[in-house]
């Protein structure tokens, strides 16, 4: 039975290659993103949708905080 430290996998990225492949994927309508231990592949349209949703949620949170602040004044 393998212990947990043996089961841990580490991934290393060749970021130069990742950037080159990202350019090729982008030309084909895809977006490749990497952060921490995740690599994400989106269609460009799906990434725009994801960014719009994230922006909308962020703005909603800011407005809610601002309204709450004014109610307390």
mmCIF file of the N, C-alpha and C atoms, coordinates in Angstrom:
data_MODEL
# 
_entry.id   MODEL 
# 
loop_
_atom_site.group_PDB 
_atom_site.id 
_atom_site.type_symbol 
_atom_site.label_atom_id 
_atom_site.label_alt_id 
_atom_site.label_comp_id 
_atom_site.label_asym_id 
_atom_site.label_entity_id 
_atom_site.label_seq_id 
_atom_site.pdbx_PDB_ins_code 
_atom_site.Cartn_x 
_atom_site.Cartn_y 
_atom_site.Cartn_z 
_atom_site.occupancy 
_atom_site.B_iso_or_equiv 
_atom_site.pdbx_formal_charge 
_atom_site.auth_seq_id 
_atom_site.auth_comp_id 
_atom_site.auth_asym_id 
_atom_site.auth_atom_id 
_atom_site.pdbx_PDB_model_num 
ATOM 1   N N  . UNK A 1 1  ? 0.845   -1.175 0.000   1.00 0.00 ? 1  UNK A N  1 
ATOM 2   C CA . UNK A 1 1  ? 0.000   0.000  0.000   1.00 0.00 ? 1  UNK A CA 1 
ATOM 3   C C  . UNK A 1 1  ? 0.892   1.241  0.000   1.00 0.00 ? 1  UNK A C  1 
ATOM 4   N N  . UNK A 1 2  ? 0.673   2.125  -0.950  1.00 0.00 ? 2  UNK A N  1 
ATOM 5   C CA . UNK A 1 2  ? 1.480   3.344  -1.047  1.00 0.00 ? 2  UNK A CA 1 
ATOM 6   C C  . UNK A 1 2  ? 1.003   4.362  -0.026  1.00 0.00 ? 2  UNK A C  1 
ATOM 7   N N  . UNK A 1 3  ? 1.965   5.037  0.598   1.00 0.00 ? 3  UNK A N  1 
ATOM 8   C CA . UNK A 1 3  ? 1.532   6.076  1.533   1.00 0.00 ? 3  UNK A CA 1 
ATOM 9   C C  . UNK A 1 3  ? 1.194   7.355  0.765   1.00 0.00 ? 3  UNK A C  1 
ATOM 10  N N  . UNK A 1 4  ? 0.594   8.313  1.484   1.00 0.00 ? 4  UNK A N  1 
ATOM 11  C CA . UNK A 1 4  ? 0.101   9.519  0.814   1.00 0.00 ? 4  UNK A CA 1 
ATOM 12  C C  . UNK A 1 4  ? 1.216   10.318 0.147   1.00 0.00 ? 4  UNK A C  1 
ATOM 13  N N  . UNK A 1 5  ? 2.388   10.363 0.749   1.00 0.00 ? 5  UNK A N  1 
ATOM 14  C CA . UNK A 1 5  ? 3.470   11.147 0.145   1.00 0.00 ? 5  UNK A CA 1 
ATOM 15  C C  . UNK A 1 5  ? 3.916   10.542 -1.181  1.00 0.00 ? 5  UNK A C  1 
ATOM 16  N N  . UNK A 1 6  ? 3.814   9.211  -1.314  1.00 0.00 ? 6  UNK A N  1 
ATOM 17  C CA . UNK A 1 6  ? 4.170   8.569  -2.575  1.00 0.00 ? 6  UNK A CA 1 
ATOM 18  C C  . UNK A 1 6  ? 3.115   8.818  -3.643  1.00 0.00 ? 6  UNK A C  1 
ATOM 19  N N  . UNK A 1 7  ? 1.875   9.008  -3.222  1.00 0.00 ? 7  UNK A N  1 
ATOM 20  C CA . UNK A 1 7  ? 0.778   9.178  -4.168  1.00 0.00 ? 7  UNK A CA 1 
ATOM 21  C C  . UNK A 1 7  ? 0.692   10.607 -4.697  1.00 0.00 ? 7  UNK A C  1 
ATOM 22  N N  . UNK A 1 8  ? 1.376   11.552 -4.050  1.00 0.00 ? 8  UNK A N  1 
ATOM 23  C CA . UNK A 1 8  ? 1.330   12.953 -4.480  1.00 0.00 ? 8  UNK A CA 1 
ATOM 24  C C  . UNK A 1 8  ? 2.025   13.097 -5.827  1.00 0.00 ? 8  UNK A C  1 
ATOM 25  N N  . UNK A 1 9  ? 1.332   13.720 -6.764  1.00 0.00 ? 9  UNK A N  1 
ATOM 26  C CA . UNK A 1 9  ? 1.920   13.939 -8.080  1.00 0.00 ? 9  UNK A CA 1 
ATOM 27  C C  . UNK A 1 9  ? 2.214   15.413 -8.259  1.00 0.00 ? 9  UNK A C  1 
ATOM 28  N N  . UNK A 1 10 ? 3.320   15.716 -8.879  1.00 0.00 ? 10 UNK A N  1 
ATOM 29  C CA . UNK A 1 10 ? 3.653   17.095 -9.193  1.00 0.00 ? 10 UNK A CA 1 
ATOM 30  C C  . UNK A 1 10 ? 3.714   17.239 -10.698 1.00 0.00 ? 10 UNK A C  1 
ATOM 31  N N  . UNK A 1 11 ? 3.234   18.373 -11.161 1.00 0.00 ? 11 UNK A N  1 
ATOM 32  C CA . UNK A 1 11 ? 3.229   18.645 -12.587 1.00 0.00 ? 11 UNK A CA 1 
ATOM 33  C C  . UNK A 1 11 ? 4.105   19.862 -12.855 1.00 0.00 ? 11 UNK A C  1 
ATOM 34  N N  . UNK A 1 12 ? 4.906   19.768 -13.866 1.00 0.00 ? 12 UNK A N  1 
ATOM 35  C CA . UNK A 1 12 ? 5.762   20.876 -14.261 1.00 0.00 ? 12 UNK A CA 1 
ATOM 36  C C  . UNK A 1 12 ? 5.398   21.265 -15.679 1.00 0.00 ? 12 UNK A C  1 
ATOM 37  N N  . UNK A 1 13 ? 5.312   22.559 -15.926 1.00 0.00 ? 13 UNK A N  1 
ATOM 38  C CA . UNK A 1 13 ? 4.933   23.040 -17.244 1.00 0.00 ? 13 UNK A CA 1 
ATOM 39  C C  . UNK A 1 13 ? 6.116   23.702 -17.920 1.00 0.00 ? 13 UNK A C  1 
ATOM 40  N N  . UNK A 1 14 ? 6.229   23.465 -19.188 1.00 0.00 ? 14 UNK A N  1 
ATOM 41  C CA . UNK A 1 14 ? 7.161   24.208 -20.024 1.00 0.00 ? 14 UNK A CA 1 
ATOM 42  C C  . UNK A 1 14 ? 6.378   25.438 -20.485 1.00 0.00 ? 14 UNK A C  1 
ATOM 43  N N  . UNK A 1 15 ? 6.556   26.561 -19.779 1.00 0.00 ? 15 UNK A N  1 
ATOM 44  C CA . UNK A 1 15 ? 5.723   27.732 -20.038 1.00 0.00 ? 15 UNK A CA 1 
ATOM 45  C C  . UNK A 1 15 ? 5.943   28.320 -21.424 1.00 0.00 ? 15 UNK A C  1 
ATOM 46  N N  . UNK A 1 16 ? 7.145   28.211 -21.974 1.00 0.00 ? 16 UNK A N  1 
ATOM 47  C CA . UNK A 1 16 ? 7.382   28.689 -23.338 1.00 0.00 ? 16 UNK A CA 1 
ATOM 48  C C  . UNK A 1 16 ? 6.522   27.883 -24.307 1.00 0.00 ? 16 UNK A C  1 
ATOM 49  N N  . UNK A 1 17 ? 6.541   26.571 -24.153 1.00 0.00 ? 17 UNK A N  1 
ATOM 50  C CA . UNK A 1 17 ? 5.717   25.715 -25.016 1.00 0.00 ? 17 UNK A CA 1 
ATOM 51  C C  . UNK A 1 17 ? 4.233   25.998 -24.790 1.00 0.00 ? 17 UNK A C  1 
ATOM 52  N N  . UNK A 1 18 ? 3.849   26.213 -23.537 1.00 0.00 ? 18 UNK A N  1 
ATOM 53  C CA . UNK A 1 18 ? 2.462   26.517 -23.215 1.00 0.00 ? 18 UNK A CA 1 
ATOM 54  C C  . UNK A 1 18 ? 2.019   27.791 -23.929 1.00 0.00 ? 18 UNK A C  1 
ATOM 55  N N  . UNK A 1 19 ? 2.880   28.817 -23.942 1.00 0.00 ? 19 UNK A N  1 
ATOM 56  C CA . UNK A 1 19 ? 2.544   30.061 -24.633 1.00 0.00 ? 19 UNK A CA 1 
ATOM 57  C C  . UNK A 1 19 ? 2.418   29.859 -26.135 1.00 0.00 ? 19 UNK A C  1 
ATOM 58  N N  . UNK A 1 20 ? 3.319   29.084 -26.712 1.00 0.00 ? 20 UNK A N  1 
ATOM 59  C CA . UNK A 1 20 ? 3.257   28.804 -28.149 1.00 0.00 ? 20 UNK A CA 1 
ATOM 60  C C  . UNK A 1 20 ? 1.981   28.039 -28.472 1.00 0.00 ? 20 UNK A C  1 
ATOM 61  N N  . UNK A 1 21 ? 1.671   27.017 -27.685 1.00 0.00 ? 21 UNK A N  1 
ATOM 62  C CA . UNK A 1 21 ? 0.456   26.246 -27.921 1.00 0.00 ? 21 UNK A CA 1 
ATOM 63  C C  . UNK A 1 21 ? -0.784  27.094 -27.683 1.00 0.00 ? 21 UNK A C  1 
ATOM 64  N N  . UNK A 1 22 ? -0.720  28.003 -26.720 1.00 0.00 ? 22 UNK A N  1 
ATOM 65  C CA . UNK A 1 22 ? -1.850  28.884 -26.456 1.00 0.00 ? 22 UNK A CA 1 
ATOM 66  C C  . UNK A 1 22 ? -2.140  29.748 -27.677 1.00 0.00 ? 22 UNK A C  1 
ATOM 67  N N  . UNK A 1 23 ? -1.101  30.260 -28.317 1.00 0.00 ? 23 UNK A N  1 
ATOM 68  C CA . UNK A 1 23 ? -1.303  31.064 -29.535 1.00 0.00 ? 23 UNK A CA 1 
ATOM 69  C C  . UNK A 1 23 ? -1.961  30.224 -30.626 1.00 0.00 ? 23 UNK A C  1 
ATOM 70  N N  . UNK A 1 24 ? -1.503  28.997 -30.798 1.00 0.00 ? 24 UNK A N  1 
ATOM 71  C CA . UNK A 1 24 ? -2.085  28.121 -31.823 1.00 0.00 ? 24 UNK A CA 1 
ATOM 72  C C  . UNK A 1 24 ? -3.535  27.791 -31.486 1.00 0.00 ? 24 UNK A C  1 
ATOM 73  N N  . UNK A 1 25 ? -3.812  27.485 -30.222 1.00 0.00 ? 25 UNK A N  1 
ATOM 74  C CA . UNK A 1 25 ? -5.181  27.179 -29.812 1.00 0.00 ? 25 UNK A CA 1 
ATOM 75  C C  . UNK A 1 25 ? -6.084  28.392 -29.971 1.00 0.00 ? 25 UNK A C  1 
ATOM 76  N N  . UNK A 1 26 ? -5.569  29.579 -29.624 1.00 0.00 ? 26 UNK A N  1 
ATOM 77  C CA . UNK A 1 26 ? -6.371  30.796 -29.725 1.00 0.00 ? 26 UNK A CA 1 
ATOM 78  C C  . UNK A 1 26 ? -6.775  31.046 -31.178 1.00 0.00 ? 26 UNK A C  1 
ATOM 79  N N  . UNK A 1 27 ? -5.855  30.813 -32.099 1.00 0.00 ? 27 UNK A N  1 
ATOM 80  C CA . UNK A 1 27 ? -6.180  30.972 -33.521 1.00 0.00 ? 27 UNK A CA 1 
ATOM 81  C C  . UNK A 1 27 ? -7.260  29.996 -33.958 1.00 0.00 ? 27 UNK A C  1 
ATOM 82  N N  . UNK A 1 28 ? -7.359  28.863 -33.268 1.00 0.00 ? 28 UNK A N  1 
ATOM 83  C CA . UNK A 1 28 ? -8.378  27.856 -33.599 1.00 0.00 ? 28 UNK A CA 1 
ATOM 84  C C  . UNK A 1 28 ? -9.661  28.040 -32.799 1.00 0.00 ? 28 UNK A C  1 
ATOM 85  N N  . UNK A 1 29 ? -9.736  29.107 -31.990 1.00 0.00 ? 29 UNK A N  1 
ATOM 86  C CA . UNK A 1 29 ? -10.957 29.386 -31.241 1.00 0.00 ? 29 UNK A CA 1 
ATOM 87  C C  . UNK A 1 29 ? -10.973 28.860 -29.820 1.00 0.00 ? 29 UNK A C  1 
ATOM 88  N N  . UNK A 1 30 ? -9.790  28.549 -29.281 1.00 0.00 ? 30 UNK A N  1 
ATOM 89  C CA . UNK A 1 30 ? -9.704  28.035 -27.916 1.00 0.00 ? 30 UNK A CA 1 
ATOM 90  C C  . UNK A 1 30 ? -8.807  28.924 -27.067 1.00 0.00 ? 30 UNK A C  1 
ATOM 91  N N  . UNK A 1 31 ? -8.985  28.836 -25.753 1.00 0.00 ? 31 UNK A N  1 
ATOM 92  C CA . UNK A 1 31 ? -8.154  29.566 -24.801 1.00 0.00 ? 31 UNK A CA 1 
ATOM 93  C C  . UNK A 1 31 ? -7.614  28.561 -23.800 1.00 0.00 ? 31 UNK A C  1 
ATOM 94  N N  . UNK A 1 32 ? -6.312  28.570 -23.601 1.00 0.00 ? 32 UNK A N  1 
ATOM 95  C CA . UNK A 1 32 ? -5.653  27.692 -22.644 1.00 0.00 ? 32 UNK A CA 1 
ATOM 96  C C  . UNK A 1 32 ? -5.129  28.548 -21.509 1.00 0.00 ? 32 UNK A C  1 
ATOM 97  N N  . UNK A 1 33 ? -5.522  28.220 -20.293 1.00 0.00 ? 33 UNK A N  1 
ATOM 98  C CA . UNK A 1 33 ? -5.054  28.968 -19.138 1.00 0.00 ? 33 UNK A CA 1 
ATOM 99  C C  . UNK A 1 33 ? -4.465  28.032 -18.105 1.00 0.00 ? 33 UNK A C  1 
ATOM 100 N N  . UNK A 1 34 ? -3.419  28.476 -17.439 1.00 0.00 ? 34 UNK A N  1 
ATOM 101 C CA . UNK A 1 34 ? -2.795  27.659 -16.398 1.00 0.00 ? 34 UNK A CA 1 
ATOM 102 C C  . UNK A 1 34 ? -2.563  28.523 -15.173 1.00 0.00 ? 34 UNK A C  1 
ATOM 103 N N  . UNK A 1 35 ? -2.918  27.979 -14.021 1.00 0.00 ? 35 UNK A N  1 
ATOM 104 C CA . UNK A 1 35 ? -2.631  28.654 -12.760 1.00 0.00 ? 35 UNK A CA 1 
ATOM 105 C C  . UNK A 1 35 ? -2.586  27.605 -11.668 1.00 0.00 ? 35 UNK A C  1 
ATOM 106 N N  . UNK A 1 36 ? -1.689  27.799 -10.724 1.00 0.00 ? 36 UNK A N  1 
ATOM 107 C CA . UNK A 1 36 ? -1.486  26.834 -9.651  1.00 0.00 ? 36 UNK A CA 1 
ATOM 108 C C  . UNK A 1 36 ? -1.312  25.448 -10.251 1.00 0.00 ? 36 UNK A C  1 
ATOM 109 N N  . UNK A 1 37 ? -2.151  24.507 -9.896  1.00 0.00 ? 37 UNK A N  1 
ATOM 110 C CA . UNK A 1 37 ? -1.994  23.154 -10.442 1.00 0.00 ? 37 UNK A CA 1 
ATOM 111 C C  . UNK A 1 37 ? -3.090  22.830 -11.446 1.00 0.00 ? 37 UNK A C  1 
ATOM 112 N N  . UNK A 1 38 ? -3.729  23.866 -12.002 1.00 0.00 ? 38 UNK A N  1 
ATOM 113 C CA . UNK A 1 38 ? -4.828  23.639 -12.935 1.00 0.00 ? 38 UNK A CA 1 
ATOM 114 C C  . UNK A 1 38 ? -4.484  24.149 -14.325 1.00 0.00 ? 38 UNK A C  1 
ATOM 115 N N  . UNK A 1 39 ? -4.919  23.414 -15.307 1.00 0.00 ? 39 UNK A N  1 
ATOM 116 C CA . UNK A 1 39 ? -4.871  23.875 -16.692 1.00 0.00 ? 39 UNK A CA 1 
ATOM 117 C C  . UNK A 1 39 ? -6.301  23.841 -17.185 1.00 0.00 ? 39 UNK A C  1 
ATOM 118 N N  . UNK A 1 40 ? -6.742  24.937 -17.778 1.00 0.00 ? 40 UNK A N  1 
ATOM 119 C CA . UNK A 1 40 ? -8.116  25.018 -18.265 1.00 0.00 ? 40 UNK A CA 1 
ATOM 120 C C  . UNK A 1 40 ? -8.101  25.233 -19.766 1.00 0.00 ? 40 UNK A C  1 
ATOM 121 N N  . UNK A 1 41 ? -9.002  24.564 -20.448 1.00 0.00 ? 41 UNK A N  1 
ATOM 122 C CA . UNK A 1 41 ? -9.157  24.756 -21.881 1.00 0.00 ? 41 UNK A CA 1 
ATOM 123 C C  . UNK A 1 41 ? -10.591 25.189 -22.128 1.00 0.00 ? 41 UNK A C  1 
ATOM 124 N N  . UNK A 1 42 ? -10.760 26.383 -22.667 1.00 0.00 ? 42 UNK A N  1 
ATOM 125 C CA . UNK A 1 42 ? -12.078 26.926 -22.970 1.00 0.00 ? 42 UNK A CA 1 
ATOM 126 C C  . UNK A 1 42 ? -12.171 27.190 -24.463 1.00 0.00 ? 42 UNK A C  1 
ATOM 127 N N  . UNK A 1 43 ? -13.402 27.211 -24.977 1.00 0.00 ? 43 UNK A N  1 
ATOM 128 C CA . UNK A 1 43 ? -13.570 27.869 -26.264 1.00 0.00 ? 43 UNK A CA 1 
ATOM 129 C C  . UNK A 1 43 ? -13.494 29.353 -25.944 1.00 0.00 ? 43 UNK A C  1 
ATOM 130 N N  . UNK A 1 44 ? -13.165 30.176 -26.916 1.00 0.00 ? 44 UNK A N  1 
ATOM 131 C CA . UNK A 1 44 ? -13.069 31.611 -26.670 1.00 0.00 ? 44 UNK A CA 1 
ATOM 132 C C  . UNK A 1 44 ? -14.421 32.148 -26.214 1.00 0.00 ? 44 UNK A C  1 
ATOM 133 N N  . UNK A 1 45 ? -15.517 31.659 -26.808 1.00 0.00 ? 45 UNK A N  1 
ATOM 134 C CA . UNK A 1 45 ? -16.863 32.103 -26.410 1.00 0.00 ? 45 UNK A CA 1 
ATOM 135 C C  . UNK A 1 45 ? -17.160 31.718 -24.960 1.00 0.00 ? 45 UNK A C  1 
ATOM 136 N N  . UNK A 1 46 ? -16.773 30.523 -24.545 1.00 0.00 ? 46 UNK A N  1 
ATOM 137 C CA . UNK A 1 46 ? -17.007 30.085 -23.163 1.00 0.00 ? 46 UNK A CA 1 
ATOM 138 C C  . UNK A 1 46 ? -16.180 30.919 -22.193 1.00 0.00 ? 46 UNK A C  1 
ATOM 139 N N  . UNK A 1 47 ? -14.974 31.279 -22.577 1.00 0.00 ? 47 UNK A N  1 
ATOM 140 C CA . UNK A 1 47 ? -14.149 32.123 -21.704 1.00 0.00 ? 47 UNK A CA 1 
ATOM 141 C C  . UNK A 1 47 ? -14.773 33.497 -21.564 1.00 0.00 ? 47 UNK A C  1 
ATOM 142 N N  . UNK A 1 48 ? -15.281 34.073 -22.654 1.00 0.00 ? 48 UNK A N  1 
ATOM 143 C CA . UNK A 1 48 ? -15.960 35.375 -22.566 1.00 0.00 ? 48 UNK A CA 1 
ATOM 144 C C  . UNK A 1 48 ? -17.157 35.286 -21.625 1.00 0.00 ? 48 UNK A C  1 
ATOM 145 N N  . UNK A 1 49 ? -17.919 34.194 -21.735 1.00 0.00 ? 49 UNK A N  1 
ATOM 146 C CA . UNK A 1 49 ? -19.076 34.003 -20.858 1.00 0.00 ? 49 UNK A CA 1 
ATOM 147 C C  . UNK A 1 49 ? -18.619 33.905 -19.402 1.00 0.00 ? 49 UNK A C  1 
ATOM 148 N N  . UNK A 1 50 ? -17.579 33.112 -19.142 1.00 0.00 ? 50 UNK A N  1 
ATOM 149 C CA . UNK A 1 50 ? -17.059 32.939 -17.791 1.00 0.00 ? 50 UNK A CA 1 
ATOM 150 C C  . UNK A 1 50 ? -16.600 34.278 -17.221 1.00 0.00 ? 50 UNK A C  1 
ATOM 151 N N  . UNK A 1 51 ? -15.876 35.073 -18.029 1.00 0.00 ? 51 UNK A N  1 
ATOM 152 C CA . UNK A 1 51 ? -15.418 36.383 -17.570 1.00 0.00 ? 51 UNK A CA 1 
ATOM 153 C C  . UNK A 1 51 ? -16.588 37.318 -17.291 1.00 0.00 ? 51 UNK A C  1 
ATOM 154 N N  . UNK A 1 52 ? -17.622 37.268 -18.139 1.00 0.00 ? 52 UNK A N  1 
ATOM 155 C CA . UNK A 1 52 ? -18.805 38.108 -17.926 1.00 0.00 ? 52 UNK A CA 1 
ATOM 156 C C  . UNK A 1 52 ? -19.498 37.730 -16.623 1.00 0.00 ? 52 UNK A C  1 
ATOM 157 N N  . UNK A 1 53 ? -19.620 36.436 -16.359 1.00 0.00 ? 53 UNK A N  1 
ATOM 158 C CA . UNK A 1 53 ? -20.250 35.981 -15.117 1.00 0.00 ? 53 UNK A CA 1 
ATOM 159 C C  . UNK A 1 53 ? -19.430 36.411 -13.902 1.00 0.00 ? 53 UNK A C  1 
ATOM 160 N N  . UNK A 1 54 ? -18.119 36.229 -13.967 1.00 0.00 ? 54 UNK A N  1 
ATOM 161 C CA . UNK A 1 54 ? -17.249 36.603 -12.851 1.00 0.00 ? 54 UNK A CA 1 
ATOM 162 C C  . UNK A 1 54 ? -17.310 38.108 -12.609 1.00 0.00 ? 54 UNK A C  1 
ATOM 163 N N  . UNK A 1 55 ? -17.317 38.895 -13.677 1.00 0.00 ? 55 UNK A N  1 
ATOM 164 C CA . UNK A 1 55 ? -17.406 40.349 -13.550 1.00 0.00 ? 55 UNK A CA 1 
ATOM 165 C C  . UNK A 1 55 ? -18.734 40.753 -12.952 1.00 0.00 ? 55 UNK A C  1 
ATOM 166 N N  . UNK A 1 56 ? -19.806 40.130 -13.420 1.00 0.00 ? 56 UNK A N  1 
ATOM 167 C CA . UNK A 1 56 ? -21.148 40.432 -12.915 1.00 0.00 ? 56 UNK A CA 1 
ATOM 168 C C  . UNK A 1 56 ? -21.251 40.133 -11.423 1.00 0.00 ? 56 UNK A C  1 
ATOM 169 N N  . UNK A 1 57 ? -20.733 38.989 -11.001 1.00 0.00 ? 57 UNK A N  1 
ATOM 170 C CA . UNK A 1 57 ? -20.765 38.627 -9.585  1.00 0.00 ? 57 UNK A CA 1 
ATOM 171 C C  . UNK A 1 57 ? -19.932 39.594 -8.749  1.00 0.00 ? 57 UNK A C  1 
ATOM 172 N N  . UNK A 1 58 ? -18.784 40.016 -9.285  1.00 0.00 ? 58 UNK A N  1 
ATOM 173 C CA . UNK A 1 58 ? -17.919 40.951 -8.564  1.00 0.00 ? 58 UNK A CA 1 
ATOM 174 C C  . UNK A 1 58 ? -18.623 42.303 -8.401  1.00 0.00 ? 58 UNK A C  1 
ATOM 175 N N  . UNK A 1 59 ? -19.237 42.805 -9.476  1.00 0.00 ? 59 UNK A N  1 
ATOM 176 C CA . UNK A 1 59 ? -19.943 44.089 -9.419  1.00 0.00 ? 59 UNK A CA 1 
ATOM 177 C C  . UNK A 1 59 ? -21.122 44.002 -8.461  1.00 0.00 ? 59 UNK A C  1 
ATOM 178 N N  . UNK A 1 60 ? -21.861 42.892 -8.510  1.00 0.00 ? 60 UNK A N  1 
ATOM 179 C CA . UNK A 1 60 ? -22.995 42.710 -7.599  1.00 0.00 ? 60 UNK A CA 1 
ATOM 180 C C  . UNK A 1 60 ? -22.526 42.746 -6.149  1.00 0.00 ? 60 UNK A C  1 
ATOM 181 N N  . UNK A 1 61 ? -21.423 42.082 -5.854  1.00 0.00 ? 61 UNK A N  1 
ATOM 182 C CA . UNK A 1 61 ? -20.875 42.081 -4.499  1.00 0.00 ? 61 UNK A CA 1 
ATOM 183 C C  . UNK A 1 61 ? -20.476 43.490 -4.069  1.00 0.00 ? 61 UNK A C  1 
ATOM 184 N N  . UNK A 1 62 ? -19.818 44.230 -4.957  1.00 0.00 ? 62 UNK A N  1 
ATOM 185 C CA . UNK A 1 62 ? -19.418 45.597 -4.629  1.00 0.00 ? 62 UNK A CA 1 
ATOM 186 C C  . UNK A 1 62 ? -20.628 46.487 -4.371  1.00 0.00 ? 62 UNK A C  1 
ATOM 187 N N  . UNK A 1 63 ? -21.658 46.377 -5.217  1.00 0.00 ? 63 UNK A N  1 
ATOM 188 C CA . UNK A 1 63 ? -22.862 47.191 -5.038  1.00 0.00 ? 63 UNK A CA 1 
ATOM 189 C C  . UNK A 1 63 ? -23.581 46.835 -3.745  1.00 0.00 ? 63 UNK A C  1 
ATOM 190 N N  . UNK A 1 64 ? -23.634 45.551 -3.428  1.00 0.00 ? 64 UNK A N  1 
ATOM 191 C CA . UNK A 1 64 ? -24.282 45.113 -2.191  1.00 0.00 ? 64 UNK A CA 1 
ATOM 192 C C  . UNK A 1 64 ? -23.556 45.685 -0.981  1.00 0.00 ? 64 UNK A C  1 
ATOM 193 N N  . UNK A 1 65 ? -22.237 45.637 -0.996  1.00 0.00 ? 65 UNK A N  1 
ATOM 194 C CA . UNK A 1 65 ? -21.454 46.207 0.109   1.00 0.00 ? 65 UNK A CA 1 
ATOM 195 C C  . UNK A 1 65 ? -21.680 47.713 0.220   1.00 0.00 ? 65 UNK A C  1 
ATOM 196 N N  . UNK A 1 66 ? -21.712 48.398 -0.928  1.00 0.00 ? 66 UNK A N  1 
ATOM 197 C CA . UNK A 1 66 ? -21.907 49.848 -0.928  1.00 0.00 ? 66 UNK A CA 1 
ATOM 198 C C  . UNK A 1 66 ? -23.289 50.208 -0.387  1.00 0.00 ? 66 UNK A C  1 
ATOM 199 N N  . UNK A 1 67 ? -24.322 49.481 -0.800  1.00 0.00 ? 67 UNK A N  1 
ATOM 200 C CA . UNK A 1 67 ? -25.675 49.747 -0.307  1.00 0.00 ? 67 UNK A CA 1 
ATOM 201 C C  . UNK A 1 67 ? -25.752 49.479 1.192   1.00 0.00 ? 67 UNK A C  1 
ATOM 202 N N  . UNK A 1 68 ? -25.126 48.408 1.644   1.00 0.00 ? 68 UNK A N  1 
ATOM 203 C CA . UNK A 1 68 ? -25.114 48.076 3.070   1.00 0.00 ? 68 UNK A CA 1 
ATOM 204 C C  . UNK A 1 68 ? -24.426 49.186 3.866   1.00 0.00 ? 68 UNK A C  1 
ATOM 205 N N  . UNK A 1 69 ? -23.318 49.693 3.334   1.00 0.00 ? 69 UNK A N  1 
ATOM 206 C CA . UNK A 1 69 ? -22.578 50.772 3.991   1.00 0.00 ? 69 UNK A CA 1 
ATOM 207 C C  . UNK A 1 69 ? -23.456 52.020 4.123   1.00 0.00 ? 69 UNK A C  1 
ATOM 208 N N  . UNK A 1 70 ? -24.193 52.376 3.059   1.00 0.00 ? 70 UNK A N  1 
ATOM 209 C CA . UNK A 1 70 ? -25.059 53.558 3.095   1.00 0.00 ? 70 UNK A CA 1 
ATOM 210 C C  . UNK A 1 70 ? -26.232 53.369 4.052   1.00 0.00 ? 70 UNK A C  1 
ATOM 211 N N  . UNK A 1 71 ? -26.733 52.155 4.168   1.00 0.00 ? 71 UNK A N  1 
ATOM 212 C CA . UNK A 1 71 ? -27.840 51.901 5.092   1.00 0.00 ? 71 UNK A CA 1 
ATOM 213 C C  . UNK A 1 71 ? -27.407 52.067 6.542   1.00 0.00 ? 71 UNK A C  1 
ATOM 214 N N  . UNK A 1 72 ? -26.133 51.783 6.815   1.00 0.00 ? 72 UNK A N  1 
ATOM 215 C CA . UNK A 1 72 ? -25.626 51.904 8.180   1.00 0.00 ? 72 UNK A CA 1 
ATOM 216 C C  . UNK A 1 72 ? -25.318 53.349 8.559   1.00 0.00 ? 72 UNK A C  1 
ATOM 217 N N  . UNK A 1 73 ? -25.150 54.219 7.565   1.00 0.00 ? 73 UNK A N  1 
ATOM 218 C CA . UNK A 1 73 ? -24.846 55.638 7.852   1.00 0.00 ? 73 UNK A CA 1 
ATOM 219 C C  . UNK A 1 73 ? -26.050 56.393 8.348   1.00 0.00 ? 73 UNK A C  1 
# 
